[in-house]
């Protein structure tokens, strides 16, 4: 039942694996995809759930990267609006350091998840 629902959702995507929104991966990124007139991921067994889980983790990590980039921009705006106020400038710098740290961690995690996913799909 759930596998049929996932296949129906995949058919709604005409671009298959190639097209994505804001660089976000599809839930079936690591599954084998049969490309006909519509995109049909091949779910062959229970072990494919791990591949779907990896794709969802990568999706969430990429969203975290987008949020971290938003925080970098926001802290830059706050820093420029501090106008010499030491307290506001310090808060903005701390926010920037935290955002860059989160960005580095999320990018590293994406690399690890992509590496693991590519090893399972070979």
C-alpha positions as CSV (number, residue, x, y, z in Angstrom):
1,X,0.0,0.0,0.0
2,X,2.7,2.5,1.0
3,X,4.9,1.4,-1.8
4,X,2.1,2.1,-4.3
5,X,1.5,5.5,-2.8
6,X,5.2,6.4,-3.2
7,X,5.2,5.2,-6.8
8,X,2.1,7.4,-7.5
9,X,3.9,10.4,-6.0
10,X,6.9,9.7,-8.2
11,X,4.8,9.6,-11.3
12,X,3.6,13.2,-10.6
13,X,7.2,14.4,-11.1
14,X,7.7,14.7,-14.9
15,X,11.4,15.5,-14.6
16,X,12.5,12.4,-12.8
17,X,15.8,12.7,-10.9
18,X,17.3,15.4,-13.0
19,X,15.0,18.3,-12.0
20,X,14.8,19.5,-8.5
21,X,13.6,22.6,-6.6
22,X,16.3,24.7,-5.0
23,X,18.8,21.8,-5.4
24,X,16.8,19.6,-3.0
25,X,16.9,15.9,-3.8
26,X,13.9,13.8,-4.5
27,X,12.8,11.1,-2.0
28,X,13.7,8.4,-4.5
29,X,17.2,9.8,-5.3
30,X,19.0,6.6,-4.5
31,X,16.5,4.2,-6.0
32,X,16.7,2.8,-9.5
33,X,14.4,4.7,-11.7
34,X,12.7,3.4,-14.8
35,X,12.3,6.3,-17.2
36,X,9.5,5.9,-19.6
37,X,7.0,8.7,-20.3
38,X,6.8,9.1,-16.5
39,X,9.2,8.6,-13.7
40,X,8.7,5.3,-11.9
41,X,11.1,4.4,-9.1
42,X,11.7,0.7,-8.7
43,X,11.0,-0.4,-5.1
44,X,12.1,-4.0,-5.0
45,X,12.1,-4.8,-1.3
46,X,12.2,-3.7,2.3
47,X,15.8,-2.7,2.0
48,X,14.9,0.1,-0.3
49,X,13.4,1.8,2.8
50,X,17.0,2.6,3.9
51,X,17.7,4.3,0.6
52,X,14.5,6.4,0.9
53,X,15.5,7.3,4.5
54,X,19.0,8.4,3.2
55,X,17.4,10.6,0.6
56,X,15.1,12.1,3.2
57,X,18.0,12.8,5.6
58,X,19.8,14.5,2.7
59,X,16.8,16.5,2.0
60,X,16.6,17.7,5.6
61,X,20.3,18.5,5.7
62,X,20.0,20.6,2.5
63,X,17.1,22.5,4.1
64,X,19.4,23.1,7.1
65,X,22.0,24.5,4.7
66,X,19.4,26.9,3.3
67,X,18.4,28.0,6.8
68,X,22.1,28.5,7.8
69,X,22.6,30.7,4.7
70,X,19.6,32.7,5.8
71,X,21.1,33.2,9.2
72,X,24.4,34.3,7.7
73,X,22.5,36.9,5.7
74,X,20.4,37.9,8.7
75,X,23.4,38.3,11.0
76,X,25.1,40.5,8.3
77,X,22.1,42.7,8.2
78,X,22.0,42.9,12.0
79,X,25.7,43.7,12.1
80,X,25.3,46.5,9.6
81,X,22.4,47.9,11.6
82,X,24.3,47.8,14.9
83,X,25.8,51.3,14.0
84,X,28.6,51.1,16.6
85,X,26.5,49.5,19.4
86,X,28.9,47.0,20.8
87,X,26.2,44.8,22.3
88,X,24.3,44.5,19.0
89,X,27.5,43.9,17.1
90,X,28.6,41.2,19.4
91,X,25.2,39.4,19.1
92,X,25.5,39.7,15.3
93,X,29.0,38.3,15.3
94,X,28.0,35.4,17.6
95,X,25.0,34.6,15.3
96,X,27.4,34.7,12.3
97,X,29.8,32.3,13.9
98,X,27.0,29.9,14.9
99,X,25.5,30.0,11.4
100,X,28.8,29.4,9.7
101,X,29.5,26.5,12.1
102,X,26.1,25.0,11.4
103,X,26.7,25.5,7.7
104,X,30.0,23.6,7.8
105,X,28.5,20.8,9.8
106,X,25.5,20.4,7.5
107,X,27.7,20.5,4.4
108,X,29.9,17.8,5.9
109,X,26.9,15.7,6.8
110,X,25.5,16.0,3.2
111,X,28.9,14.8,1.8
112,X,28.8,11.8,4.2
113,X,25.2,10.9,3.4
114,X,25.8,11.3,-0.4
115,X,28.9,9.1,-0.1
116,X,27.0,6.4,1.8
117,X,24.0,6.6,-0.6
118,X,26.2,6.3,-3.7
119,X,27.9,3.2,-2.2
120,X,24.5,1.5,-1.7
121,X,23.3,2.3,-5.2
122,X,26.4,0.8,-7.0
